[in-house]
Amino acid sequence: MAIEVKKAILKSSFFLIPILVYSFFEAVPLIKFLYGDDFQVSGEVFKIYILRYSLSVMAFSVFMGSIGLEKKSNFVILLSAVIGLGLNIILIPIYGVKGASWATVISSLSTISVSFFFIKRRLNLNIINFFPITNYLIIVLVSIIVYTPFYILNKYFELKWFVVIFSVIYYLVTLILLNIKFKILNIKKILINI
């Protein structure tokens, strides 16, 4: 079962992390493309929410419930709300909307940490072993390397449509390169079905 869980986590990371990397680096141009120049600051906030979403990829509430930790899961949710509220009270007056975003990221990180603690105690195992950290780093690194020429082109040409069109090319190239390492996709089968 542990091997199946690791494979499932790797597969979801394989598809999701490149999108998150691209969206993080192109947040401002994406927002400007979709909503216009007046919403540029929203792109910066969007970056912060992407970080928060990245953390929630590893959400544990459902898993905790499935192993009999429903009450602990509720505690974790309450703790996250209290931390988020407290940080919002502190950070919003100082940093505005960015403070609210960072409060969300920090409360999510605390939720994950506490969830790790309860799951580890319940199952008496090292949860980190279920998350292929090295593979995460490889996926992030490849995503950033593939993204770099797109970043340079976008900065040089500053074309709004570039973000959307080249995001598809970026994603496909990234998946192909990652597939060389992880063998998640059966390319021959995909090409035959097209």
Secondary structure, DSSP 8 states (H G I E B T S, - for coil): -HHHHHHHHHHHHHHHHHHHHHHHHTHHHHHHHHH-GGGHHHHHHHHHHHHHHHHHTT--HHHHHHTT-HHHHHHHHHHHHHHHHHHHHHHHHHHTHHHHHHHHHHHHHHHHHHHHHHHHHHHTS-GGGGS-HHHHHHHHHHHHHHHHHHHHHHHHH--HHHHHHHHHHHHHHHHHHHHHHH--S-HHHHHHH-
